């Protein structure tokens, strides 16, 4: 149930606007943005809600006690996407990250949502006992977009540096240095908060916060040229 003290439509509208800025330049038309996997349109953004398989999940990322505010400058985002240009490869995934009381209850909720849709629930090892990285979609075509759900057990309604948030994740052909330079140009030198670096290989992903909406954080994940999306889909993700 929606909490009347928080305007969920503000969150949904900003998410919609940011994602549309990508799709406007990269071939998705129409007023509603849709994630498609395995031929199924399973996530819809229309500026009013974030619907996963027909159910609005915006309430999952409401920051009920947060006073933290970081202005989200959409013009910087649009200029970043514009300069990225042909170095943009694809939208890798969208996702949400929040705390919960119980893993199994949340996983059961998502399994019920995708039941009968032809979609699957996958997991990538997080390396943390109380955090699970889940993905919804169909990896048969590894280029298809996924929807990620990051759950932190025992942290229901917790507000921290990461939660709750909505994430946009893209693939690029830029090396780490070039990507760092471009991100710093538009979002500041302190933008990057986390990098996934593989020993003896290099950095494949960096993440930083674009800003907040109603206390909910909006994160951007950017893959470097070392990221191997096909390998991730076919060998890292395991169906559960």
Phi, psi and omega in degrees: 000138181288139176274121184296343180283348182236131182271095181296333181292333177295318178297311182298323182292316180293317177302313179301314182297316180295315182291323177297328178298327175287309187292333179297329179264350187226047157079014171254126182250166178104159184285330179260127175275135182231137168271132182237130178217130181062028181083000182254127172277105191247348175230132180232132175241123181232010181088353179243335183202166173244100187257121177253114183051041176089350181253132180286120181251011182303322183298340181295336186244026175283131179266087191292337182237012187278133172251002182288134180221125173232112182304134178261113184265100185294333178296321177297319178299313181295321179292324176298312180298320180297314181288329177301319171050235184289351177282348173287127179260306182195161166283115183284307178194163168247164181187173177228154183220123181203163177272153180216166178279327189210124179304308189297326178295317180290319180296320177299322179299314182287325176296322178293321179299320186267358180303127177081004182266345185087001178267162181235162174250126182240163177224141172246134179303131181268337184082003179233135185297323186258014180231134177234136179255109182248150179225138177247135178157208179219115185272005179303315169260105189295343179281345181296147180284153179238168173239124183261141173233113177259123182246136175241106185287140180083006183237033179302133180064014180283137175248118178218196183296339185245332191241151348278154179211161169249140184238138169247128183232126183235155173260139176227170176253019181272145174283171186302315183296316181294321179293316178302318181295317181291318178297317180295325181300319186258336185238358178100157184289343179263011186297310186290121182255342184202143175229143172262106182244126181264124181305139178063017177226300178139185181274127182253342186204142172229153181223144176205164183267124177286327182161192181231155174225117183054032180088344178281131182278143176245114183254150174242126172254131180234122178277143176271180179294345179275349181291133180245087184298320180298316179296319180300314182294318189268341185233333182271315182286133178238132181291138179236000000 
